[in-house]
């Protein structure tokens, strides 16, 4: 990002921060690019979600979910608490935060046929329970500068 300081009223970062090696530098750039009183919206995976907990627990017998969540392209993993702390440590005030899922059809299931159907059904169940319990696998935070 090469924005001038205070250039934007709002900045939206969807599924980006987990792929950034230098999250401190990234958040500093977001903070500097938004005008005073502007909003920064950050959406990322939720490491304290039901999906992550199940993936860690099932790793020894069925590592597929663990391997996909903790693959090399996910450099960072944030809980609701750690994401909020990171944003607040750079002068952003939390306005609201929530957990949610993406539509099941948008989730990349790495299998076809019966195996894909079983994985889709399992993921549907995890999404439903996560939504009910407030531990869905995505999180969004709206913060103000």
C-alpha distance (Angstrom), angle and dihedral (degrees) to the residues before:
residue distance angle dihedral
X1 . . .
X2 3.79 . .
X3 3.79 101.3 .
X4 3.77 124.7 149.1
X5 3.82 114.6 -110.5
X6 3.80 112.2 -82.4
X7 3.80 92.9 3.8
X8 3.81 100.2 133.6
X9 3.81 134.9 60.5
X10 3.81 90.2 -156.2
X11 3.79 137.7 8.6
X12 3.79 122.3 -161.9
X13 3.81 121.0 -160.8
X14 3.81 112.4 -174.4
X15 3.82 117.7 -173.7
X16 3.82 92.7 -24.8
X17 3.80 109.9 105.3
X18 3.81 93.9 65.7
X19 3.82 88.3 61.6
X20 3.84 95.8 51.1
X21 3.81 120.1 97.9
X22 3.82 95.0 -160.7
X23 3.80 103.0 46.8
X24 3.79 92.2 164.2
X25 3.80 90.9 57.6
X26 3.80 90.6 43.8
X27 3.81 93.8 53.6
X28 3.82 91.0 44.5
X29 3.82 88.4 55.0
X30 3.81 92.0 47.7
X31 3.80 90.5 49.2
X32 3.78 93.8 48.2
X33 3.81 94.3 46.6
X34 3.81 95.8 53.2
X35 3.81 118.7 79.8
X36 3.82 119.7 -117.4
X37 3.79 106.5 -76.3
X38 3.80 91.4 18.0
X39 3.79 124.5 132.2
X40 3.78 132.3 -113.2
X41 3.81 114.8 -162.6
X42 3.80 115.5 -164.9
X43 3.81 124.9 -175.6
X44 3.80 121.5 -176.5
X45 3.79 142.1 140.3
X46 3.79 118.0 -66.4
X47 3.80 112.1 -128.2
X48 3.79 91.3 -166.7
X49 3.81 91.1 57.4
X50 3.77 126.0 118.0
X51 3.82 89.5 -110.8
X52 3.81 93.1 57.2
X53 3.81 92.0 45.5
X54 3.81 91.8 50.8
X55 3.81 91.5 45.3
X56 3.81 91.7 53.5
X57 3.82 92.8 45.3
X58 3.82 95.0 47.4
X59 3.79 96.5 42.8
X60 3.83 96.1 103.9
X61 3.82 93.9 54.6
X62 3.83 104.6 24.3
X63 3.81 111.1 17.0
X64 3.83 98.3 173.3
X65 3.83 97.3 101.0
X66 3.81 93.1 41.6
X67 3.80 92.2 49.1
X68 3.81 92.4 50.1
X69 3.82 95.3 46.3
X70 3.80 95.0 43.5
X71 3.80 97.4 36.7
X72 3.79 120.3 135.5
X73 3.82 93.5 -94.9
X74 3.81 91.8 64.4
X75 3.79 100.7 72.8
X76 3.82 94.5 167.4
X77 3.79 134.7 38.1
X78 3.80 119.8 -164.6
X79 3.76 132.6 -165.4
X80 3.79 117.6 -156.2
X81 3.80 88.4 -101.0
X82 3.82 96.6 48.0
X83 3.81 94.3 47.3
X84 3.81 91.5 49.2
X85 3.82 91.0 47.8
X86 3.80 92.1 50.3
X87 3.80 93.1 51.5
X88 3.81 93.4 43.7
X89 3.80 92.0 49.0
X90 3.81 87.6 64.1
X91 3.79 96.6 50.9
X92 3.80 100.0 -91.6
X93 3.83 117.5 136.0
X94 3.79 116.8 -143.3
X95 3.79 112.8 -121.1
X96 3.80 98.1 175.0
X97 3.79 141.7 -23.2
X98 3.77 134.1 -168.0
X99 3.78 142.6 167.0
X100 3.79 123.4 -124.5
X101 3.78 144.2 153.2
X102 3.76 131.9 -119.5
X103 3.81 119.3 -121.1
X104 3.79 109.9 -73.8
X105 3.82 90.6 -125.2
X106 3.82 89.2 61.2
X107 3.80 94.2 56.4
X108 3.79 114.7 102.1
X109 3.81 104.9 -125.4
X110 3.84 108.0 -170.0
X111 3.81 96.5 -146.0
X112 3.80 140.1 64.2
X113 3.79 133.6 -152.1
X114 3.79 120.9 16.4
X115 3.82 93.7 -14.5
X116 3.80 91.0 51.9
X117 3.81 90.4 47.8
X118 3.79 91.4 51.9
X119 3.81 92.0 47.7
X120 3.83 91.1 47.2
X121 3.80 91.8 49.9
X122 3.81 91.1 47.1
X123 3.79 91.8 48.8
X124 3.81 89.8 47.8
X125 3.79 89.5 54.6
X126 3.81 92.9 47.0
X127 3.82 90.1 49.4
X128 3.80 92.3 49.3
X129 3.81 94.7 48.3
X130 3.81 91.2 42.6
X131 3.80 90.8 52.8
X132 3.81 92.2 48.7
X133 3.81 94.0 47.2
X134 3.82 97.3 41.3
X135 3.80 91.8 -113.7
X136 3.81 100.9 108.2
X137 3.77 116.3 156.0
X138 3.81 98.7 -111.9
X139 3.78 128.9 57.9
X140 3.78 133.3 -164.7
X141 3.79 126.1 -163.4
X142 3.79 126.1 -169.4
X143 3.81 111.9 -158.9
X144 3.79 131.8 176.5
X145 3.78 127.6 -144.0
